[in-house]
């Protein structure tokens, strides 16, 4: 094995910050009288269509080795996942990178598909996520107030 990258050091006060954050979320939930189906946590993660390995096994003494790939090792997509405090998972939103339109095909109906130039969440896509994912969740039927917990990023807010 070889080290290819090193992780960042956690700040000294990270445990305190995490506890403070959780306490604030719990206080917001209890003071707003929110139902478990109206509180969700969402995050996005990038995935690549092809992830060729940098290591392989071969005969001892071999100096170089060719590797076949699909040709899509730089093409990626982003998956936005949401879980409610009730334990229910909302349908995932899949953001395809570098396309102008969603390709034709038989995509799963229980996923929301969209496209973006750089394949990541934007303010406009956040609005799309709200209508195609959050507002189709179980708490949306009764138009209950809700709380979405996510990391702070400029694409998640707008004026």
C-alpha positions in Angstrom: 0.0 0.0 0.0 1.0 3.6 -0.5 -0.2 6.9 0.9 -1.7 8.9 -1.9 -3.1 11.8 0.2 -3.2 12.9 3.7 -6.4 14.0 5.6 -6.7 17.3 7.3 -6.3 17.7 11.1 -9.6 18.1 13.0 -9.7 21.5 14.8 -9.1 21.2 18.6 -12.6 22.4 19.4 -14.4 20.2 16.8 -16.2 18.1 19.5 -17.4 21.2 21.2 -18.6 22.7 17.9 -20.4 19.5 17.0 -22.2 19.4 20.4 -23.2 23.0 20.1 -24.6 22.5 16.6 -26.6 19.4 17.7 -28.0 21.3 20.7 -29.1 24.2 18.4 -30.8 21.8 16.0 -32.6 20.0 18.9 -33.7 23.3 20.4 -35.0 24.5 17.0 -36.9 21.3 16.5 -38.5 21.3 20.0 -39.3 25.1 20.0 -40.9 24.9 16.6 -42.9 21.7 17.4 -41.7 20.1 14.2 -42.7 16.5 13.4 -40.1 13.9 12.6 -41.3 13.7 8.9 -40.6 17.5 8.6 -36.9 17.5 9.7 -34.3 16.3 7.2 -30.6 16.1 6.7 -29.2 16.4 3.2 -25.8 16.2 1.6 -24.3 15.7 -1.8 -21.5 13.4 -2.9 -19.7 13.2 -6.3 -19.2 9.9 -8.0 -17.3 9.0 -11.1 -18.6 6.7 -13.9 -15.2 4.9 -14.0 -12.6 4.7 -11.2 -9.6 2.9 -12.6 -7.1 1.8 -9.9 -3.6 3.2 -9.8 -2.3 -0.2 -8.5 -2.6 -3.7 -9.8 -0.9 -7.1 -9.5 1.5 -8.5 -12.1 4.6 -10.6 -12.5 7.5 -9.4 -10.4 10.0 -7.2 -12.3 7.4 -5.7 -14.7 8.4 -2.0 -15.1 5.2 -0.7 -16.8 1.7 -1.9 -17.3 -1.1 -0.8 -19.6 -4.6 -0.5 -18.1 -7.8 -0.5 -20.1 -10.5 1.9 -19.1 -14.0 2.8 -20.4 -12.8 6.3 -21.3 -15.1 7.9 -18.8 -12.8 8.3 -15.9 -13.3 12.1 -15.8 -17.0 12.0 -16.3 -18.9 12.4 -13.0 -22.3 12.9 -11.4 -23.4 14.1 -8.0 -25.9 12.4 -5.8 -28.0 14.4 -3.3 -29.3 12.3 -0.5 -31.8 13.2 2.2 -32.9 11.4 5.4 -35.7 12.5 7.7 -35.5 12.1 11.5 -38.4 9.7 11.2 -36.0 7.3 9.4 -37.5 7.7 6.0 -35.3 8.5 3.1 -36.4 10.9 0.4 -35.8 10.1 -3.3 -32.2 10.9 -4.3 -31.5 13.7 -6.8 -28.8 12.9 -9.4 -27.0 15.8 -11.1 -25.4 14.9 -14.3 -22.3 16.9 -15.2 -21.7 18.7 -18.4 -25.0 18.1 -20.1 -27.5 20.6 -21.4 -30.5 18.3 -21.1 -31.3 15.1 -19.3 -30.6 12.2 -21.7 -33.4 10.1 -23.0 -33.6 6.7 -21.4 -35.3 4.6 -18.8 -34.2 6.2 -15.6 -35.6 5.0 -12.2 -38.8 6.8 -11.3 -37.9 7.0 -7.6 -35.0 9.4 -8.4 -35.0 13.1 -9.5 -32.6 13.7 -12.4 -31.2 17.1 -13.5 -28.1 18.5 -15.2 -25.5 21.1 -14.4 -22.4 22.4 -16.2 -20.0 21.5 -13.4 -22.2 18.7 -11.9 -22.7 20.4 -8.5 -25.5 22.0 -6.7 -26.4 25.6 -7.6 -29.0 28.0 -6.3 -31.3 27.2 -9.2 -30.8 23.4 -8.6 -31.5 23.9 -4.9 -35.0 25.3 -6.0 -35.4 22.2 -8.2 -34.4 20.0 -5.3 -37.0 21.7 -3.1 -39.9 21.0 -5.6 -38.8 17.6 -6.9 -37.6 16.1 -3.6 -38.4 18.0 -0.4 -41.9 19.0 -1.4 -42.8 15.4 -2.4 -41.8 14.0 1.0 -44.3 12.8 3.6 -44.6 16.1 5.5 -45.3 18.1 2.4 -48.8 16.7 2.0 -50.0 18.8 4.9 -47.7 21.8 4.1 -46.2 21.4 7.6 -43.3 23.7 8.5 -39.9 21.9 8.0 -36.3 22.1 8.8 -33.5 21.0 6.4 -30.1 20.5 8.0 -27.2 20.8 5.5 -23.7 22.1 5.4 -23.4 25.8 4.6 -22.7 26.5 0.9 -23.5 29.5 -1.2 -25.6 27.4 -3.6 -28.0 26.4 -0.7 -29.1 30.0 -0.1 -30.5 32.8 -2.2 -31.9 36.3 -1.7 
